């Protein structure tokens, strides 16, 4: 699926695209090659819009490439950016592992790399300048702590809808939640499977889980889109989401917040997609050869149903 390109940004497409024009202009304009994961969720759409708008505001020329959820497309896009000799490469890695070779190619070409939203699992942190994004373990922990407080006094059989297999937010949110509920007698994760961060994936996996585990009375979804898909499956099974089956989710995008305000979701941990301004600032500093912190953590909160009702009118995404 092609992402609509706005604000004068240039699309490179999902695969190898070495013919695309680009590279530094002689006028001092910074060119950034950006490889996005895809368009799997409401969060991702908001993140893409933020990056495109902030690039335009900062006067940075954006070469935008949509990887359509495939690591090999991201690797091809990064190679294409290297060939074009962009000033800086930024990307949100689909999965955590398998990046060392292409990052080494960028390093050898003298092109700095910024990780945004998701981290890579590499022993060599000199392969990138900085990582801007959420603390996903902390997000999972916040979800787990709410579960312990609100579900811990009665037998709770949890269906976990994981994000994309091998992606940092799926690995870390699972870990954070498991750590927080460890030692709690009443809460048991009885089924855990990937719904790939999509609404369709959440619905499909939830349907199957309800068939094989009729005792399920709680859901922990790694994002709002999967929670929204799960709501459809729960209703189709003749149960009431938020009541018969309580739901915790992550992101706090508008549709998720609406479901929270409507009582279909019970608690949401925020994951902020508006990373564009900070990313452009970091890019300017890196290109100017300035020191930047190796890790920039996004500030985030959590929402109960009452807080969602209050926050919804001003929600930007
Ligand atoms: O990496 C951030 C995650 O990716 C978001 O929580 C999810 O909605 C998205 O697809």
Boltz pocket constraint, residues with backbone or C-beta under 6 A from the ligand:
constraints:
  - pocket:
      binder: B
      contacts: [[A, 40], [A, 41], [A, 42], [A, 43], [A, 44], [A, 117], [A, 118], [A, 169], [A, 196], [A, 197], [A, 222], [A, 223], [A, 224], [A, 225], [A, 250], [A, 251], [A, 271]]
      max_distance: 6.0
